Structures are given as structure tokens and as C-alpha cells.
Amino acid sequence: MLGNGTIARFPWNDTDFDHEAWHFGNCFKTQAHAKHARDTITAVLRTVHQDHASPPSATSLIRPV
């Protein structure tokens, strides 16, 4: 799943990237599982940001790491 919610299909090549995506939880066996996860993540993010309804207030939440 990409940062904008798009579900993309990438072949499993047994690379570090593949394993990191799997361990992070951003790797799904089926498109249906990916869609369900996207819907759940969207709901969680909307709940987190409900107190910050406008984009200007949301940008103040973004801090450099």
C-alpha cells in the first residue's frame, strides 16, 4: 500500500525491502486483505486527525525526525 492509499502489486523477490514491508505490516497475500487494511488504516487516521480538521493545523503536527 502506497502513502496515498493506492494498492500496488510488487513481486516478492525475497529482498530486504520485501522483508521490511512484511515485518512492518504493509505486505498482503491478497488484494482483498490490502483493501481491508487500507479501510481500517483510513478510519484510524481520520480518528487521530479529527481534532485537527484543517490542513494548516495538521502541518504543525509534522516534525522532522
N, CA, C, O and CB atoms as a CASP TS submission, in Angstrom:
PFRMAT TS
TARGET T0000
AUTHOR 0000-0000-0000
METHOD Language model
MODEL 1
PARENT N/A
ATOM      1  N   MET     1       0.857  -1.154   0.000  1.00  0.00           N
ATOM      2  CA  MET     1       0.000   0.000   0.000  1.00  0.00           C
ATOM      3  C   MET     1       0.912   1.228   0.000  1.00  0.00           C
ATOM      4  O   MET     1       1.840   1.338   0.801  1.00  0.00           O
ATOM      5  CB  MET     1      -0.980  -0.008   1.226  1.00  0.00           C
ATOM      6  N   LEU     2       0.619   2.141  -0.920  1.00  0.00           N
ATOM      7  CA  LEU     2       1.429   3.341  -1.018  1.00  0.00           C
ATOM      8  C   LEU     2       0.910   4.406  -0.051  1.00  0.00           C
ATOM      9  O   LEU     2      -0.168   4.258   0.525  1.00  0.00           O
ATOM     10  CB  LEU     2       1.433   3.875  -2.462  1.00  0.00           C
ATOM     11  N   GLY     3       1.672   5.460   0.120  1.00  0.00           N
ATOM     12  CA  GLY     3       1.338   6.508   1.083  1.00  0.00           C
ATOM     13  C   GLY     3       0.016   7.208   0.826  1.00  0.00           C
ATOM     14  O   GLY     3      -0.570   7.773   1.749  1.00  0.00           O
ATOM     15  N   ASN     4      -0.466   7.184  -0.413  1.00  0.00           N
ATOM     16  CA  ASN     4      -1.736   7.836  -0.723  1.00  0.00           C
ATOM     17  C   ASN     4      -2.909   6.857  -0.691  1.00  0.00           C
ATOM     18  O   ASN     4      -4.026   7.221  -1.057  1.00  0.00           O
ATOM     19  CB  ASN     4      -1.658   8.500  -2.088  1.00  0.00           C
ATOM     20  N   GLY     5      -2.669   5.629  -0.263  1.00  0.00           N
ATOM     21  CA  GLY     5      -3.723   4.630  -0.157  1.00  0.00           C
ATOM     22  C   GLY     5      -3.872   3.747  -1.381  1.00  0.00           C
ATOM     23  O   GLY     5      -4.683   2.821  -1.387  1.00  0.00           O
ATOM     24  N   THR     6      -3.102   4.026  -2.409  1.00  0.00           N
ATOM     25  CA  THR     6      -3.148   3.189  -3.598  1.00  0.00           C
ATOM     26  C   THR     6      -2.579   1.809  -3.272  1.00  0.00           C
ATOM     27  O   THR     6      -1.563   1.684  -2.588  1.00  0.00           O
ATOM     28  CB  THR     6      -2.368   3.845  -4.763  1.00  0.00           C
ATOM     29  N   ILE     7      -3.245   0.794  -3.770  1.00  0.00           N
ATOM     30  CA  ILE     7      -2.753  -0.558  -3.576  1.00  0.00           C
ATOM     31  C   ILE     7      -1.965  -0.928  -4.829  1.00  0.00           C
ATOM     32  O   ILE     7      -2.497  -0.918  -5.939  1.00  0.00           O
ATOM     33  CB  ILE     7      -3.928  -1.572  -3.304  1.00  0.00           C
ATOM     34  N   ALA     8      -0.714  -1.248  -4.636  1.00  0.00           N
ATOM     35  CA  ALA     8       0.163  -1.601  -5.751  1.00  0.00           C
ATOM     36  C   ALA     8       0.640  -3.036  -5.575  1.00  0.00           C
ATOM     37  O   ALA     8       0.807  -3.521  -4.456  1.00  0.00           O
ATOM     38  CB  ALA     8       1.373  -0.627  -5.844  1.00  0.00           C
ATOM     39  N   ARG     9       0.849  -3.681  -6.672  1.00  0.00           N
ATOM     40  CA  ARG     9       1.310  -5.068  -6.634  1.00  0.00           C
ATOM     41  C   ARG     9       2.791  -5.105  -7.007  1.00  0.00           C
ATOM     42  O   ARG     9       3.184  -4.650  -8.081  1.00  0.00           O
ATOM     43  CB  ARG     9       0.470  -5.968  -7.596  1.00  0.00           C
ATOM     44  N   PHE    10       3.589  -5.643  -6.123  1.00  0.00           N
ATOM     45  CA  PHE    10       5.016  -5.803  -6.359  1.00  0.00           C
ATOM     46  C   PHE    10       5.351  -7.278  -6.196  1.00  0.00           C
ATOM     47  O   PHE    10       4.850  -7.919  -5.273  1.00  0.00           O
ATOM     48  CB  PHE    10       5.862  -4.915  -5.385  1.00  0.00           C
ATOM     49  N   PRO    11       6.177  -7.824  -7.059  1.00  0.00           N
ATOM     50  CA  PRO    11       6.545  -9.234  -6.906  1.00  0.00           C
ATOM     51  C   PRO    11       7.447  -9.432  -5.687  1.00  0.00           C
ATOM     52  O   PRO    11       8.260  -8.569  -5.354  1.00  0.00           O
ATOM     53  CB  PRO    11       7.252  -9.748  -8.178  1.00  0.00           C
ATOM     54  N   TRP    12       7.291 -10.565  -5.038  1.00  0.00           N
ATOM     55  CA  TRP    12       8.144 -10.909  -3.905  1.00  0.00           C
ATOM     56  C   TRP    12       9.473 -11.407  -4.459  1.00  0.00           C
ATOM     57  O   TRP    12       9.529 -12.409  -5.172  1.00  0.00           O
ATOM     58  CB  TRP    12       7.470 -11.988  -2.981  1.00  0.00           C
ATOM     59  N   ASN    13      10.543 -10.688  -4.118  1.00  0.00           N
ATOM     60  CA  ASN    13      11.876 -11.068  -4.588  1.00  0.00           C
ATOM     61  C   ASN    13      12.803 -11.496  -3.453  1.00  0.00           C
ATOM     62  O   ASN    13      14.002 -11.689  -3.655  1.00  0.00           O
ATOM     63  CB  ASN    13      12.501  -9.916  -5.341  1.00  0.00           C
ATOM     64  N   ASP    14      12.234 -11.640  -2.263  1.00  0.00           N
ATOM     65  CA  ASP    14      12.989 -12.057  -1.090  1.00  0.00           C
ATOM     66  C   ASP    14      14.120 -11.075  -0.749  1.00  0.00           C
ATOM     67  O   ASP    14      15.176 -11.471  -0.255  1.00  0.00           O
ATOM     68  CB  ASP    14      13.560 -13.448  -1.316  1.00  0.00           C
ATOM     69  N   THR    15      13.875  -9.795  -1.022  1.00  0.00           N
ATOM     70  CA  THR    15      14.860  -8.753  -0.735  1.00  0.00           C
ATOM     71  C   THR    15      14.638  -8.195   0.663  1.00  0.00           C
ATOM     72  O   THR    15      13.641  -8.506   1.314  1.00  0.00           O
ATOM     73  CB  THR    15      14.785  -7.623  -1.783  1.00  0.00           C
ATOM     74  N   ASP    16      15.568  -7.374   1.115  1.00  0.00           N
ATOM     75  CA  ASP    16      15.390  -6.691   2.401  1.00  0.00           C
ATOM     76  C   ASP    16      14.116  -5.851   2.373  1.00  0.00           C
ATOM     77  O   ASP    16      13.377  -5.810   3.357  1.00  0.00           O
ATOM     78  CB  ASP    16      16.618  -5.799   2.726  1.00  0.00           C
ATOM     79  N   PHE    17      13.856  -5.178   1.246  1.00  0.00           N
ATOM     80  CA  PHE    17      12.634  -4.364   1.109  1.00  0.00           C
ATOM     81  C   PHE    17      11.392  -5.221   1.339  1.00  0.00           C
ATOM     82  O   PHE    17      10.486  -4.822   2.070  1.00  0.00           O
ATOM     83  CB  PHE    17      12.571  -3.700  -0.293  1.00  0.00           C
ATOM     84  N   ASP    18      11.350  -6.395   0.719  1.00  0.00           N
ATOM     85  CA  ASP    18      10.210  -7.294   0.880  1.00  0.00           C
ATOM     86  C   ASP    18      10.014  -7.675   2.345  1.00  0.00           C
ATOM     87  O   ASP    18       8.898  -7.621   2.863  1.00  0.00           O
ATOM     88  CB  ASP    18      10.400  -8.554   0.029  1.00  0.00           C
ATOM     89  N   HIS    19      11.087  -8.054   2.999  1.00  0.00           N
ATOM     90  CA  HIS    19      11.005  -8.481   4.396  1.00  0.00           C
ATOM     91  C   HIS    19      10.639  -7.317   5.317  1.00  0.00           C
ATOM     92  O   HIS    19       9.885  -7.500   6.273  1.00  0.00           O
ATOM     93  CB  HIS    19      12.331  -9.099   4.837  1.00  0.00           C
ATOM     94  N   GLU    20      11.159  -6.140   5.043  1.00  0.00           N
ATOM     95  CA  GLU    20      10.814  -4.966   5.852  1.00  0.00           C
ATOM     96  C   GLU    20       9.338  -4.619   5.694  1.00  0.00           C
ATOM     97  O   GLU    20       8.671  -4.296   6.677  1.00  0.00           O
ATOM     98  CB  GLU    20      11.688  -3.760   5.458  1.00  0.00           C
ATOM     99  N   ALA    21       8.821  -4.682   4.466  1.00  0.00           N
ATOM    100  CA  ALA    21       7.399  -4.413   4.239  1.00  0.00           C
ATOM    101  C   ALA    21       6.544  -5.432   4.993  1.00  0.00           C
ATOM    102  O   ALA    21       5.529  -5.079   5.592  1.00  0.00           O
ATOM    103  CB  ALA    21       7.069  -4.447   2.725  1.00  0.00           C
ATOM    104  N   TRP    22       6.963  -6.696   4.957  1.00  0.00           N
ATOM    105  CA  TRP    22       6.214  -7.745   5.655  1.00  0.00           C
ATOM    106  C   TRP    22       6.226  -7.515   7.166  1.00  0.00           C
ATOM    107  O   TRP    22       5.179  -7.584   7.809  1.00  0.00           O
ATOM    108  CB  TRP    22       6.799  -9.130   5.327  1.00  0.00           C
ATOM    109  N   HIS    23       7.393  -7.244   7.733  1.00  0.00           N
ATOM    110  CA  HIS    23       7.501  -7.057   9.180  1.00  0.00           C
ATOM    111  C   HIS    23       6.809  -5.786   9.651  1.00  0.00           C
ATOM    112  O   HIS    23       6.327  -5.726  10.782  1.00  0.00           O
ATOM    113  CB  HIS    23       8.958  -7.025   9.593  1.00  0.00           C
ATOM    114  N   PHE    24       6.754  -4.778   8.799  1.00  0.00           N
ATOM    115  CA  PHE    24       6.061  -3.535   9.138  1.00  0.00           C
ATOM    116  C   PHE    24       4.548  -3.727   9.077  1.00  0.00           C
ATOM    117  O   PHE    24       3.797  -2.988   9.714  1.00  0.00           O
ATOM    118  CB  PHE    24       6.493  -2.402   8.191  1.00  0.00           C
ATOM    119  N   GLY    25       4.109  -4.709   8.316  1.00  0.00           N
ATOM    120  CA  GLY    25       2.682  -4.980   8.175  1.00  0.00           C
ATOM    121  C   GLY    25       2.108  -4.421   6.889  1.00  0.00           C
ATOM    122  O   GLY    25       0.889  -4.336   6.745  1.00  0.00           O
ATOM    123  N   ASN    26       2.958  -4.039   5.954  1.00  0.00           N
ATOM    124  CA  ASN    26       2.497  -3.454   4.704  1.00  0.00           C
ATOM    125  C   ASN    26       2.774  -4.401   3.537  1.00  0.00           C
ATOM    126  O   ASN    26       3.323  -4.010   2.507  1.00  0.00           O
ATOM    127  CB  ASN    26       3.172  -2.094   4.464  1.00  0.00           C
ATOM    128  N   CYS    27       2.382  -5.638   3.731  1.00  0.00           N
ATOM    129  CA  CYS    27       2.538  -6.660   2.703  1.00  0.00           C
ATOM    130  C   CYS    27       1.373  -7.622   2.902  1.00  0.00           C
ATOM    131  O   CYS    27       1.171  -8.132   4.005  1.00  0.00           O
ATOM    132  CB  CYS    27       3.951  -7.400   2.793  1.00  0.00           C
ATOM    133  N   PHE    28       0.615  -7.871   1.857  1.00  0.00           N
ATOM    134  CA  PHE    28      -0.618  -8.637   1.990  1.00  0.00           C
ATOM    135  C   PHE    28      -0.649  -9.771   0.980  1.00  0.00           C
ATOM    136  O   PHE    28      -0.121  -9.648  -0.125  1.00  0.00           O
ATOM    137  CB  PHE    28      -1.840  -7.732   1.812  1.00  0.00           C
ATOM    138  N   LYS    29      -1.269 -10.867   1.367  1.00  0.00           N
ATOM    139  CA  LYS    29      -1.338 -12.030   0.481  1.00  0.00           C
ATOM    140  C   LYS    29      -2.362 -11.845  -0.627  1.00  0.00           C
ATOM    141  O   LYS    29      -2.205 -12.406  -1.712  1.00  0.00           O
ATOM    142  CB  LYS    29      -1.670 -13.275   1.278  1.00  0.00           C
ATOM    143  N   THR    30      -3.412 -11.064  -0.370  1.00  0.00           N
ATOM    144  CA  THR    30      -4.437 -10.849  -1.386  1.00  0.00           C
ATOM    145  C   THR    30      -4.799  -9.373  -1.465  1.00  0.00           C
ATOM    146  O   THR    30      -4.558  -8.608  -0.532  1.00  0.00           O
ATOM    147  CB  THR    30      -5.687 -11.693  -1.084  1.00  0.00           C
ATOM    148  N   GLN    31      -5.382  -8.989  -2.594  1.00  0.00           N
ATOM    149  CA  GLN    31      -5.834  -7.611  -2.745  1.00  0.00           C
ATOM    150  C   GLN    31      -6.972  -7.311  -1.768  1.00  0.00           C
ATOM    151  O   GLN    31      -7.090  -6.191  -1.272  1.00  0.00           O
ATOM    152  CB  GLN    31      -6.287  -7.347  -4.194  1.00  0.00           C
ATOM    153  N   ALA    32      -7.801  -8.307  -1.496  1.00  0.00           N
ATOM    154  CA  ALA    32      -8.893  -8.118  -0.535  1.00  0.00           C
ATOM    155  C   ALA    32      -8.346  -7.786   0.853  1.00  0.00           C
ATOM    156  O   ALA    32      -8.893  -6.926   1.544  1.00  0.00           O
ATOM    157  CB  ALA    32      -9.776  -9.380  -0.467  1.00  0.00           C
ATOM    158  N   HIS    33      -7.277  -8.456   1.262  1.00  0.00           N
ATOM    159  CA  HIS    33      -6.660  -8.154   2.563  1.00  0.00           C
ATOM    160  C   HIS    33      -6.084  -6.738   2.562  1.00  0.00           C
ATOM    161  O   HIS    33      -6.199  -6.020   3.555  1.00  0.00           O
ATOM    162  CB  HIS    33      -5.548  -9.185   2.895  1.00  0.00           C
ATOM    163  N   ALA    34      -5.473  -6.343   1.464  1.00  0.00           N
ATOM    164  CA  ALA    34      -4.905  -4.996   1.366  1.00  0.00           C
ATOM    165  C   ALA    34      -6.003  -3.944   1.428  1.00  0.00           C
ATOM    166  O   ALA    34      -5.834  -2.919   2.089  1.00  0.00           O
ATOM    167  CB  ALA    34      -4.097  -4.842   0.067  1.00  0.00           C
ATOM    168  N   LYS    35      -7.118  -4.177   0.755  1.00  0.00           N
ATOM    169  CA  LYS    35      -8.233  -3.209   0.781  1.00  0.00           C
ATOM    170  C   LYS    35      -8.809  -3.096   2.193  1.00  0.00           C
ATOM    171  O   LYS    35      -9.119  -1.998   2.655  1.00  0.00           O
ATOM    172  CB  LYS    35      -9.350  -3.629  -0.218  1.00  0.00           C
ATOM    173  N   HIS    36      -8.948  -4.223   2.866  1.00  0.00           N
ATOM    174  CA  HIS    36      -9.463  -4.197   4.243  1.00  0.00           C
ATOM    175  C   HIS    36      -8.510  -3.413   5.149  1.00  0.00           C
ATOM    176  O   HIS    36      -8.949  -2.599   5.962  1.00  0.00           O
ATOM    177  CB  HIS    36      -9.657  -5.642   4.785  1.00  0.00           C
ATOM    178  N   ALA    37      -7.223  -3.659   5.006  1.00  0.00           N
ATOM    179  CA  ALA    37      -6.234  -2.932   5.811  1.00  0.00           C
ATOM    180  C   ALA    37      -6.287  -1.445   5.501  1.00  0.00           C
ATOM    181  O   ALA    37      -6.237  -0.624   6.416  1.00  0.00           O
ATOM    182  CB  ALA    37      -4.813  -3.477   5.557  1.00  0.00           C
ATOM    183  N   ARG    38      -6.390  -1.082   4.212  1.00  0.00           N
ATOM    184  CA  ARG    38      -6.464   0.332   3.841  1.00  0.00           C
ATOM    185  C   ARG    38      -7.681   0.999   4.470  1.00  0.00           C
ATOM    186  O   ARG    38      -7.580   2.116   4.978  1.00  0.00           O
ATOM    187  CB  ARG    38      -6.510   0.484   2.315  1.00  0.00           C
ATOM    188  N   ASP    39      -8.825   0.330   4.442  1.00  0.00           N
ATOM    189  CA  ASP    39     -10.035   0.900   5.043  1.00  0.00           C
ATOM    190  C   ASP    39      -9.866   1.094   6.543  1.00  0.00           C
ATOM    191  O   ASP    39     -10.296   2.105   7.098  1.00  0.00           O
ATOM    192  CB  ASP    39     -11.245   0.001   4.767  1.00  0.00           C
ATOM    193  N   THR    40      -9.240   0.124   7.195  1.00  0.00           N
ATOM    194  CA  THR    40      -9.009   0.218   8.639  1.00  0.00           C
ATOM    195  C   THR    40      -8.028   1.338   8.968  1.00  0.00           C
ATOM    196  O   THR    40      -8.251   2.115   9.897  1.00  0.00           O
ATOM    197  CB  THR    40      -8.484  -1.116   9.185  1.00  0.00           C
ATOM    198  N   ILE    41      -6.947   1.415   8.206  1.00  0.00           N
ATOM    199  CA  ILE    41      -5.947   2.467   8.430  1.00  0.00           C
ATOM    200  C   ILE    41      -6.553   3.842   8.192  1.00  0.00           C
ATOM    201  O   ILE    41      -6.283   4.776   8.946  1.00  0.00           O
ATOM    202  CB  ILE    41      -4.725   2.262   7.515  1.00  0.00           C
ATOM    203  N   THR    42      -7.370   3.975   7.152  1.00  0.00           N
ATOM    204  CA  THR    42      -8.032   5.245   6.862  1.00  0.00           C
ATOM    205  C   THR    42      -8.904   5.670   8.042  1.00  0.00           C
ATOM    206  O   THR    42      -8.886   6.833   8.444  1.00  0.00           O
ATOM    207  CB  THR    42      -8.883   5.134   5.577  1.00  0.00           C
ATOM    208  N   ALA    43      -9.661   4.735   8.592  1.00  0.00           N
ATOM    209  CA  ALA    43     -10.530   5.051   9.729  1.00  0.00           C
ATOM    210  C   ALA    43      -9.707   5.485  10.934  1.00  0.00           C
ATOM    211  O   ALA    43     -10.074   6.434  11.627  1.00  0.00           O
ATOM    212  CB  ALA    43     -11.405   3.841  10.095  1.00  0.00           C
ATOM    213  N   VAL    44      -8.606   4.804  11.189  1.00  0.00           N
ATOM    214  CA  VAL    44      -7.744   5.159  12.326  1.00  0.00           C
ATOM    215  C   VAL    44      -7.150   6.546  12.123  1.00  0.00           C
ATOM    216  O   VAL    44      -7.164   7.364  13.042  1.00  0.00           O
ATOM    217  CB  VAL    44      -6.614   4.114  12.508  1.00  0.00           C
ATOM    218  N   LEU    45      -6.632   6.819  10.938  1.00  0.00           N
ATOM    219  CA  LEU    45      -6.023   8.128  10.681  1.00  0.00           C
ATOM    220  C   LEU    45      -7.049   9.256  10.784  1.00  0.00           C
ATOM    221  O   LEU    45      -6.738  10.329  11.301  1.00  0.00           O
ATOM    222  CB  LEU    45      -5.369   8.144   9.297  1.00  0.00           C
ATOM    223  N   ARG    46      -8.255   9.023  10.300  1.00  0.00           N
ATOM    224  CA  ARG    46      -9.300  10.050  10.432  1.00  0.00           C
ATOM    225  C   ARG    46      -9.631  10.308  11.898  1.00  0.00           C
ATOM    226  O   ARG    46      -9.881  11.448  12.288  1.00  0.00           O
ATOM    227  CB  ARG    46     -10.572   9.627   9.673  1.00  0.00           C
ATOM    228  N   THR    47      -9.633   9.259  12.704  1.00  0.00           N
ATOM    229  CA  THR    47      -9.887   9.427  14.134  1.00  0.00           C
ATOM    230  C   THR    47      -8.760  10.216  14.789  1.00  0.00           C
ATOM    231  O   THR    47      -9.013  11.108  15.599  1.00  0.00           O
ATOM    232  CB  THR    47     -10.048   8.058  14.818  1.00  0.00           C
ATOM    233  N   VAL    48      -7.529   9.895  14.444  1.00  0.00           N
ATOM    234  CA  VAL    48      -6.374  10.588  15.014  1.00  0.00           C
ATOM    235  C   VAL    48      -6.425  12.073  14.663  1.00  0.00           C
ATOM    236  O   VAL    48      -6.095  12.924  15.489  1.00  0.00           O
ATOM    237  CB  VAL    48      -5.056   9.961  14.508  1.00  0.00           C
ATOM    238  N   HIS    49      -6.836  12.375  13.448  1.00  0.00           N
ATOM    239  CA  HIS    49      -6.797  13.754  12.975  1.00  0.00           C
ATOM    240  C   HIS    49      -8.117  14.508  13.126  1.00  0.00           C
ATOM    241  O   HIS    49      -8.228  15.638  12.651  1.00  0.00           O
ATOM    242  CB  HIS    49      -6.390  13.770  11.548  1.00  0.00           C
ATOM    243  N   GLN    50      -9.106  13.920  13.764  1.00  0.00           N
ATOM    244  CA  GLN    50     -10.391  14.597  13.881  1.00  0.00           C
ATOM    245  C   GLN    50     -10.284  15.898  14.674  1.00  0.00           C
ATOM    246  O   GLN    50     -11.082  16.811  14.463  1.00  0.00           O
ATOM    247  CB  GLN    50     -11.402  13.676  14.535  1.00  0.00           C
ATOM    248  N   ASP    51      -9.323  15.999  15.573  1.00  0.00           N
ATOM    249  CA  ASP    51      -9.117  17.233  16.329  1.00  0.00           C
ATOM    250  C   ASP    51      -8.369  18.277  15.514  1.00  0.00           C
ATOM    251  O   ASP    51      -8.259  19.430  15.931  1.00  0.00           O
ATOM    252  CB  ASP    51      -8.359  16.943  17.611  1.00  0.00           C
ATOM    253  N   HIS    52      -7.858  17.882  14.359  1.00  0.00           N
ATOM    254  CA  HIS    52      -7.068  18.774  13.511  1.00  0.00           C
ATOM    255  C   HIS    52      -7.701  18.799  12.131  1.00  0.00           C
ATOM    256  O   HIS    52      -7.150  18.267  11.167  1.00  0.00           O
ATOM    257  CB  HIS    52      -5.571  18.319  13.434  1.00  0.00           C
ATOM    258  N   ALA    53      -8.874  19.429  12.052  1.00  0.00           N
ATOM    259  CA  ALA    53      -9.698  19.334  10.850  1.00  0.00           C
ATOM    260  C   ALA    53      -9.133  20.043   9.632  1.00  0.00           C
ATOM    261  O   ALA    53      -9.376  19.604   8.508  1.00  0.00           O
ATOM    262  CB  ALA    53     -11.034  19.878  11.136  1.00  0.00           C
ATOM    263  N   SER    54      -8.398  21.111   9.815  1.00  0.00           N
ATOM    264  CA  SER    54      -7.929  21.854   8.651  1.00  0.00           C
ATOM    265  C   SER    54      -6.465  21.531   8.366  1.00  0.00           C
ATOM    266  O   SER    54      -5.699  21.283   9.297  1.00  0.00           O
ATOM    267  CB  SER    54      -8.113  23.366   8.865  1.00  0.00           C
ATOM    268  N   PRO    55      -6.063  21.530   7.088  1.00  0.00           N
ATOM    269  CA  PRO    55      -4.670  21.228   6.742  1.00  0.00           C
ATOM    270  C   PRO    55      -3.631  22.105   7.443  1.00  0.00           C
ATOM    271  O   PRO    55      -2.579  21.587   7.817  1.00  0.00           O
ATOM    272  CB  PRO    55      -4.494  21.362   5.271  1.00  0.00           C
ATOM    273  N   PRO    56      -3.872  23.429   7.645  1.00  0.00           N
ATOM    274  CA  PRO    56      -2.827  24.211   8.325  1.00  0.00           C
ATOM    275  C   PRO    56      -2.514  23.690   9.733  1.00  0.00           C
ATOM    276  O   PRO    56      -1.352  23.685  10.139  1.00  0.00           O
ATOM    277  CB  PRO    56      -3.251  25.671   8.411  1.00  0.00           C
ATOM    278  N   SER    57      -3.518  23.258  10.472  1.00  0.00           N
ATOM    279  CA  SER    57      -3.221  22.743  11.808  1.00  0.00           C
ATOM    280  C   SER    57      -2.543  21.379  11.731  1.00  0.00           C
ATOM    281  O   SER    57      -1.747  21.027  12.601  1.00  0.00           O
ATOM    282  CB  SER    57      -4.504  22.646  12.642  1.00  0.00           C
ATOM    283  N   ALA    58      -2.858  20.616  10.693  1.00  0.00           N
ATOM    284  CA  ALA    58      -2.228  19.299  10.541  1.00  0.00           C
ATOM    285  C   ALA    58      -0.753  19.441  10.219  1.00  0.00           C
ATOM    286  O   ALA    58       0.048  18.617  10.663  1.00  0.00           O
ATOM    287  CB  ALA    58      -2.928  18.486   9.444  1.00  0.00           C
ATOM    288  N   THR    59      -0.366  20.459   9.462  1.00  0.00           N
ATOM    289  CA  THR    59       1.025  20.604   9.110  1.00  0.00           C
ATOM    290  C   THR    59       1.870  20.911  10.344  1.00  0.00           C
ATOM    291  O   THR    59       3.061  20.603  10.369  1.00  0.00           O
ATOM    292  CB  THR    59       1.192  21.695   8.066  1.00  0.00           C
ATOM    293  N   SER    60       1.269  21.508  11.357  1.00  0.00           N
ATOM    294  CA  SER    60       2.036  21.777  12.570  1.00  0.00           C
ATOM    295  C   SER    60       2.350  20.497  13.331  1.00  0.00           C
ATOM    296  O   SER    60       3.210  20.494  14.212  1.00  0.00           O
ATOM    297  CB  SER    60       1.278  22.739  13.468  1.00  0.00           C
ATOM    298  N   LEU    61       1.659  19.411  12.998  1.00  0.00           N
ATOM    299  CA  LEU    61       1.925  18.130  13.656  1.00  0.00           C
ATOM    300  C   LEU    61       3.131  17.420  13.059  1.00  0.00           C
ATOM    301  O   LEU    61       3.696  16.515  13.674  1.00  0.00           O
ATOM    302  CB  LEU    61       0.706  17.231  13.560  1.00  0.00           C
ATOM    303  N   ILE    62       3.523  17.835  11.862  1.00  0.00           N
ATOM    304  CA  ILE    62       4.628  17.171  11.174  1.00  0.00           C
ATOM    305  C   ILE    62       5.941  17.758  11.658  1.00  0.00           C
ATOM    306  O   ILE    62       6.213  18.949  11.502  1.00  0.00           O
ATOM    307  CB  ILE    62       4.498  17.314   9.635  1.00  0.00           C
ATOM    308  N   ARG    63       6.738  16.893  12.245  1.00  0.00           N
ATOM    309  CA  ARG    63       8.024  17.333  12.778  1.00  0.00           C
ATOM    310  C   ARG    63       9.140  16.526  12.120  1.00  0.00           C
ATOM    311  O   ARG    63       8.982  15.330  11.876  1.00  0.00           O
ATOM    312  CB  ARG    63       8.069  17.180  14.328  1.00  0.00           C
ATOM    313  N   PRO    64      10.250  17.167  11.838  1.00  0.00           N
ATOM    314  CA  PRO    64      11.371  16.415  11.267  1.00  0.00           C
ATOM    315  C   PRO    64      11.859  15.364  12.247  1.00  0.00           C
ATOM    316  O   PRO    64      11.822  15.569  13.460  1.00  0.00           O
ATOM    317  CB  PRO    64      12.522  17.358  10.886  1.00  0.00           C
ATOM    318  N   VAL    65      12.310  14.252  11.724  1.00  0.00           N
ATOM    319  CA  VAL    65      12.812  13.157  12.572  1.00  0.00           C
ATOM    320  C   VAL    65      14.280  13.317  12.778  1.00  0.00           C
ATOM    321  O   VAL    65      14.901  12.503  13.462  1.00  0.00           O
ATOM    322  CB  VAL    65      12.513  11.783  11.958  1.00  0.00           C
TER
END
